[in-house]
């Protein structure tokens, strides 16, 4: 079997959760006899590094553009990086010629519309994974995503209408979503659609291998510090300046605390605000910005393993693949109570949750994980057992492979319809 995976953006220098999820899915599907091709827009900054190619996928680039007049180069770059509704004339023909048995879009809007049109003309199933959410998106995040359009004129609506981009969720054969809240919202809006709650995965054994020596060699300044680690692209939804502003209060109670932020700077305004806050608060020696680190490298794993705790403070997090990485590395997680982490974490057993509008709860969680060694060990142990059982790469990919097989078989039956589900299907319960 061959699967085509369609991405809206793929720049290894701006690696994030979506890319990690696709990489691990490609690797896992190989274990089940499924080869993958990845279709992504051209990127003129490409170097020799290509993790998806190295994972075994055939990477094909297509020409794409943002159909907006009257915006600056910086606005256009921001749209391409994390919010742009792209269009491509190349993609349709590339997918038509792909020979894929199933087309799997990891994007929405016009790109999904194009891939769905290609799948229909070839008579193969089409599925969508919602990495960033579709209905479960806070208003403030939506506003930030559309901010780069300010002052411009979007002329691509006719193109979207042509590929029926507004109807892809209704017309695709199945939707993978990362959390149950998103699934419930989708099921309510599309009651006859097949909605599957599909977690991402982590190579559990890889994250259990000791990488602390590599991390110490690369970052000797972490010696003797109590590390609070966060892995995230530097974009608005990750709320990193807020986290930096909490550090002075943390250090008054825990003087050895150091904040380690691992991730590429995908949004220049966030990078600038982050550096400005670090300088304003005099935290140059207490915040380590590593930049982007290759997924699964020893330095990344070692930093997570060296941490006293792993923290998320996102305003929107549909899943939180980094939670799985922290669990597999044996590090307790303290996360904001967004839909993804709230679905993943059982508070008090596999991690701790807090509300962003209750800052005292955040600081209480920090204090608990810094001081309470018994709870620290309990959370680490429970989370490690849970991630190995439910989220290891071969296990999750096997569930996806069985959905592919089900859809392909249904397509072979002339006149058959893909089975609809009035309630979200949880793969762990349904297919394992």
C-alpha positions in Angstrom: 0.0 0.0 0.0 1.1 3.6 -0.7 -0.1 6.7 1.1 0.4 10.3 0.0 0.7 12.8 2.9 -0.1 16.4 2.0 1.4 19.3 4.0 0.7 23.0 3.8 4.3 23.8 5.0 7.5 21.9 5.4 10.7 23.7 6.4 13.1 21.5 8.4 14.5 24.7 10.0 11.0 25.5 11.4 10.3 22.0 12.7 7.4 21.6 15.0 4.7 19.2 16.2 3.0 18.6 12.9 6.2 17.6 11.2 7.1 15.4 14.1 3.8 13.6 14.0 4.0 13.1 10.2 7.6 11.8 10.5 6.6 9.2 13.2 3.5 8.2 11.2 5.7 7.6 8.1 8.1 5.5 10.1 5.3 3.5 11.8 3.4 2.9 8.6 6.6 1.4 7.1 6.5 -1.2 9.9 3.1 -2.2 8.6 4.1 -2.4 5.0 2.9 1.0 3.9 5.2 3.3 1.9 4.7 7.1 2.0 5.2 10.1 -0.2 5.1 13.6 1.2 3.9 16.5 -0.9 4.9 19.9 0.4 5.3 23.5 -1.0 8.7 24.5 -2.5 11.1 26.0 0.0 13.9 28.1 -1.3 15.8 28.0 2.0 16.2 24.2 1.9 19.6 22.8 3.0 20.7 19.2 3.0 18.7 18.3 6.1 15.4 16.5 5.3 14.1 14.5 8.2 11.0 13.2 6.3 13.2 11.9 3.5 15.5 10.3 6.1 12.4 8.7 7.7 11.8 6.8 4.4 9.3 9.1 2.7 9.6 10.3 -0.9 9.4 14.0 -0.6 7.9 15.9 -3.6 7.7 19.7 -3.7 4.9 21.6 -5.4 4.6 25.3 -6.3 2.2 27.2 -4.1 1.3 30.9 -3.3 -0.7 33.0 -0.9 -3.4 34.7 -3.0 -3.3 38.1 -1.2 -2.6 41.5 -2.6 -1.2 44.5 -0.7 0.7 43.0 2.2 4.3 43.3 3.1 7.0 40.7 2.6 7.0 40.2 6.4 3.3 39.6 6.5 3.5 37.2 3.6 6.3 35.3 5.3 4.2 35.1 8.5 1.2 33.7 6.5 3.4 31.1 4.9 4.9 30.2 8.3 1.8 29.6 10.4 -1.5 30.7 9.0 -1.6 31.2 5.3 -4.4 29.7 3.2 -2.2 28.6 0.2 -3.2 27.5 -3.3 -1.4 25.4 -5.8 -2.1 24.5 -9.4 0.7 21.9 -9.3 -0.5 19.9 -6.4 -3.6 18.4 -8.1 -1.6 17.0 -11.0 1.2 15.8 -8.7 -1.3 13.8 -6.6 -3.1 12.5 -9.7 0.2 11.0 -10.8 1.2 9.7 -7.4 -0.2 6.2 -7.6 -1.3 6.5 -4.0 -3.9 4.0 -2.5 -5.0 6.6 0.0 -4.5 10.4 0.3 -3.9 11.8 3.8 -4.1 15.6 4.1 -2.4 17.2 7.1 -3.8 20.6 6.2 -7.3 22.2 5.8 -8.7 24.8 3.5 -7.6 25.0 -0.1 -4.8 22.5 0.1 -7.3 19.9 1.5 -9.8 20.9 -1.2 -7.2 20.2 -3.9 -6.1 16.8 -2.4 -9.8 15.8 -2.0 -10.5 16.6 -5.6 -7.5 14.6 -6.7 -8.5 11.6 -4.6 -12.1 11.7 -6.0 -10.8 11.7 -9.6 -8.7 8.7 -8.8 -11.3 6.9 -6.8 -9.2 6.5 -3.7 -10.0 7.3 -0.1 -9.1 10.7 1.4 -8.6 11.4 5.1 -7.7 14.6 7.0 -5.7 14.9 10.2 -6.5 18.1 12.2 -3.2 19.0 13.8 -4.1 22.6 14.7 -7.8 22.1 15.2 -10.8 23.3 13.2 -13.6 24.2 15.6 -11.8 24.1 18.9 -9.7 27.3 18.4 -9.8 30.2 20.9 -10.9 33.6 19.5 -7.5 35.2 20.5 -5.6 32.5 18.5 -7.8 33.0 15.5 -7.2 36.7 15.6 -3.4 36.2 15.7 -3.5 33.8 12.8 -5.4 36.2 10.6 -3.4 39.3 11.7 -0.9 39.1 8.8 -3.8 39.7 6.4 -4.4 43.2 7.8 -4.4 45.8 5.1 -4.4 43.2 2.3 -6.9 42.0 -0.2 -7.4 38.2 -0.4 -8.4 37.3 -4.0 -8.3 33.6 -3.5 -11.9 33.0 -2.5 -12.9 32.0 -6.0 -10.1 29.4 -6.0 -11.3 28.1 -2.7 -14.8 27.9 -4.1 -13.6 25.9 -7.1 -12.0 23.2 -5.0 -14.9 23.4 -2.4 -12.4 24.1 0.4 -15.3 25.0 2.8 -16.8 21.5 2.4 -13.7 19.3 2.9 -14.6 18.2 6.4 -18.1 17.2 5.3 -16.9 15.4 2.2 -13.7 13.7 3.2 -13.9 10.0 4.0 -12.6 10.2 7.6 -11.3 12.9 10.0 -8.5 12.1 12.5 -8.5 14.6 15.4 -6.2 14.7 18.3 -8.6 15.3 21.2 -12.2 14.4 22.2 -13.4 18.0 22.6 -12.6 18.7 18.9 -14.2 15.4 18.0 -17.4 16.2 19.8 -17.7 19.6 18.1 -17.1 18.1 14.7 -19.6 15.3 15.3 -22.2 17.8 16.3 -21.6 19.8 13.1 -21.2 16.8 10.8 -23.3 14.1 12.4 -22.8 11.6 9.6 -19.1 12.0 9.3 -16.6 9.5 10.4 -14.6 11.2 13.3 -11.7 9.3 14.8 -9.9 10.4 17.9 -6.3 9.6 16.9 -3.4 10.4 19.2 0.1 11.1 17.8 2.9 8.9 18.8 6.4 8.8 20.3 9.3 6.3 19.8 9.3 5.3 23.5 12.6 3.4 23.5 14.4 6.3 21.8 13.3 8.8 24.5 14.3 6.4 27.2 17.9 6.2 26.0 20.1 8.4 28.3 21.0 11.6 26.5 22.0 13.7 29.5 25.7 13.6 28.7 25.1 15.0 25.2 22.9 17.7 26.6 25.5 18.7 29.2 28.3 18.8 26.6 26.2 21.0 24.3 24.9 23.3 27.1 27.4 23.3 30.0 25.5 26.2 31.6 22.8 23.8 32.8 25.1 22.3 35.5 23.7 22.8 39.0 20.4 24.2 37.7 16.8 23.1 38.2 15.6 23.0 34.7 12.1 23.9 33.6 11.9 22.8 29.9 9.5 23.7 27.2 9.6 22.4 23.6 7.6 24.6 21.1 7.9 26.6 18.0 8.1 30.3 18.8 4.7 31.3 17.6 1.8 33.2 19.3 -0.3 30.2 20.6 2.6 28.9 22.6 2.5 31.9 25.0 6.2 31.9 25.7 6.6 35.6 26.8 4.0 34.9 29.5 6.2 32.0 30.7 9.3 34.2 30.8 7.4 36.8 32.9 6.7 34.2 35.5 10.3 33.3 36.0 11.4 36.1 38.4 8.7 34.9 40.9 9.8 31.3 40.4 13.4 32.2 41.1 12.5 34.0 44.3 11.3 30.6 45.6 13.7 28.4 43.7 16.9 30.3 43.1 18.5 27.5 41.0 15.6 27.5 38.4 16.5 27.9 34.8 14.0 28.0 31.9 15.0 26.1 28.8 13.1 27.0 25.6 13.6 24.5 22.7 12.2 25.5 19.4 12.7 27.4 16.2 11.6 31.0 15.8 8.8 30.8 13.3 7.2 34.2 14.1 9.6 37.1 14.2 7.3 39.3 16.4 7.3 36.5 19.1 11.1 36.1 18.9 11.5 39.9 19.4 9.0 40.0 22.3 10.7 37.1 23.9 14.2 38.6 23.8 12.8 41.9 24.9 11.2 40.4 28.0 14.4 38.4 28.8 16.5 41.6 28.7 13.9 43.7 30.5 13.7 41.3 33.4 17.5 40.7 33.6 17.1 36.9 32.9 20.0 36.5 30.4 21.6 33.9 32.6 18.4 32.2 33.6 16.8 31.5 30.2 18.4 29.2 27.6 17.1 29.5 24.0 18.5 26.6 22.1 16.8 27.3 18.8 15.4 24.4 16.9 16.8 20.9 17.7 16.3 17.9 15.5 13.4 15.7 16.6 14.8 12.8 18.7 18.4 14.0 18.8 20.4 13.2 21.9 20.7 16.8 23.0 16.9 17.3 22.9 16.2 14.1 24.8 18.9 14.8 27.3 17.6 18.3 28.1 14.1 16.8 28.7 15.6 14.1 30.9 17.7 16.6 32.8 14.6 18.7 33.6 12.9 18.8 37.0 9.7 19.4 35.1 8.3 19.9 31.6 5.9 22.9 31.2 3.3 23.9 28.7 1.6 27.3 28.8 -0.1 27.3 25.4 -3.4 29.2 24.9 -4.3 26.6 22.3 -2.9 23.0 22.1 -5.1 20.5 20.1 -2.9 17.6 21.2 0.6 18.2 22.7 2.9 15.7 21.2 5.7 17.1 23.4 3.8 15.7 26.4 4.4 12.2 25.1 8.1 13.0 24.7 8.3 14.2 28.3 6.5 11.2 29.5 8.8 8.8 27.5 11.8 10.7 28.9 10.6 10.2 32.5 9.9 13.9 33.2 6.7 15.1 34.9 4.5 17.5 33.0 2.7 20.7 34.2 0.4 22.0 31.5 -2.2 24.6 30.8 -5.7 23.2 30.7 -6.3 23.4 26.9 -8.2 20.7 25.0 -5.3 18.5 24.0 -3.4 18.3 27.3 -6.8 18.0 29.2 -7.6 14.9 27.1 -4.1 13.4 27.6 -3.3 14.1 31.2 -5.1 12.6 34.2 -4.5 15.3 36.8 -2.5 13.9 39.7 -1.7 10.6 38.0 0.1 11.3 34.7 0.7 15.0 35.2 -0.6 18.3 36.6 -3.0 20.8 34.9 -3.7 24.5 35.6 -5.8 27.3 34.2 -4.0 30.2 32.6 -6.3 32.7 34.2 -5.3 31.3 37.7 -1.6 32.2 37.9 -1.5 31.0 41.5 -2.3 27.4 40.3 0.6 27.5 37.9 3.0 28.6 40.6 1.6 26.0 43.0 2.3 23.3 40.3 5.8 24.6 39.9 6.4 24.4 43.7 4.9 20.9 44.0 7.1 19.4 41.3 10.2 21.2 42.6 9.7 20.1 46.2 7.5 17.0 46.4 9.8 14.1 45.5 7.3 11.4 46.2 4.7 12.9 43.8 7.4 13.6 41.3 8.4 9.9 41.2 4.7 8.8 41.0 3.9 11.1 38.1 7.0 10.0 36.2 6.3 6.3 36.7 2.6 6.4 35.9 3.2 8.5 32.7 6.0 6.3 31.5 3.9 3.2 31.8 1.0 4.9 30.1 3.0 6.2 27.1 4.6 2.9 26.4 1.3 1.1 26.4 -0.8 3.6 24.4 1.4 5.9 22.3 4.4 4.0 21.0 5.0 4.5 17.2 4.2 1.0 16.0 1.0 0.8 18.0 -0.5 4.1 16.8 0.6 3.6 13.2 -1.0 0.2 13.2 -4.4 1.8 14.1 -4.1 4.3 11.3 -3.1 1.5 8.8 -6.3 -0.4 9.8 -8.4 2.7 9.0 -6.7 3.0 5.6 -7.5 -0.7 4.9 -11.1 -0.3 5.9 -11.6 2.7 3.7 -9.9 1.1 0.7 -12.0 -2.0 1.0 -15.2 0.1 1.2 -14.1 1.9 -2.0 -13.7 -1.4 -3.8 -17.4 -2.3 -3.3 -19.2 -0.6 -6.1 -21.8 1.9 -4.9 -20.8 1.4 -1.2 -20.6 4.2 1.2 -17.9 4.8 3.8 -19.5 3.8 7.1 -20.7 6.8 9.1 -20.4 7.1 12.9 -22.7 9.2 15.0 -20.2 9.2 17.9 -16.5 9.8 17.7 -14.5 6.6 17.5 -11.6 6.2 19.9 -9.0 4.1 18.2 -7.4 2.8 21.4 -10.7 1.2 22.3 -12.0 0.4 18.8 -9.1 -1.0 17.0 -6.4 -2.1 19.4 
